Amino acid sequence: MEYRFLGSSGLKVSALSYGAWVTFGDQIDEDIAADCMRTAYDAGVNFFDNAEVYAGGRAETMMGNIIKKVGWKRSDLVLSTKIYWGGSGPNDKGLSRKHIIEGADASLDRLQVEYVDLIFCHRPDLDTPIEETVRAMAHIVDQGQAFYWGTSEWSSEQIRAAHDIARREHLVPPTMEQPQYNMFHRDRVEKEYLPLYTEMGLGTTIWSPLASGLLTGKYSEGIPPKSRASLPTYRWIRRRFESPEGQLQIEKVKKLGDVAADLGISLPRLAIAWCLRNPYVSTVITGASKPEQVKENMQALDDLTALTPEIMEMIEAILDNIPTKEQNFR
Ligand code: NDP
């Protein structure tokens, strides 16, 4: 395993990590989840990602049970959670001081730990002043309930505003962002956030490296049974794959499959290695419903050298989606 600094912080995260969305509590039971986590840990993964909303809190409970049962040393792990959707009550949602503090307490209870290493604002909250959110997140860090805080899917403008408030008020600033990043979803990581990597030392923990499985090639002949897109609760993913844009992406996936085959590696490995290649990616959060998938995905680190400039050019020609650069008119 390779360990990368989380942005300009002193924290090291495994370049490949493992998260609980869709799978824990909704798709797989605790035994399979434990096998997946053990397989990841044995491959050197130290970072495990979660959120208060995953399976309505059951994903955190499962992860907490597994960590307790396996008996890993707390200091060997980097654990995260994300706060935003905590329930149906009027104060269970968003980034008010009340929900951040109560949500973090409840997450720690479910995870059965005294602190998480990372805590994220899962989305921006347009109804709460950013200053209220910044103060509440800094409070969580000051109390020792989390070591670092960050955002997920915030615009660069919102991240900068939070950072500026924290600096002005001498509060702990956000240090990381959790954006989607994969071959089909590139603009934020490759363009919008670009100035923030140097300005703020922003680290990134990127999600859905396989675009929910689309980039494995498994959807090329329809929706396989038991796959993520076949799950009734995730009908919206199936609809996305079956849309005209999804179908166009599936055609590209077929061509990417040829590139992977020529290299003698699997498509998931190629797609994950492609994410890892970006130096601004601190960690690629992988997802998996089976330990065999974890095993396969972890091999992507060995494939970085296969991504030569010539191969990258071939991939770009297939994707045809390089984000346009900011034009300098001088
Ligand atoms: P991926 O895009 O990698 O999708 C993972 C899914 O793809 C698996 O559950 C599995 O689905 C399938 N898969 C994975 N590996 C293989 C393989 N080798 N062969 C065949 N199929 C495979 O990642 P996720 O969308 O799960 O995102 C990863 C993590 O990122 C989440 O667990 C979560 O922690 C985080 N996340 C954060 C978000 C945020 O808003 N901050 C949003 C979403 C995720 P199946 O077998 O069921 O078909």
Residues whose N, C-alpha, C, O or C-beta is under 5 A from the ligand:
A	BS01	NDP	G19 A20 W21 D49 N50 H122 S152 Q178 I206 W207 S208 P209 L210 A211 S212 G213 T216 K226 S227 R228 P268 I285 T286 G287 A288 S289 Q293 E296 N297
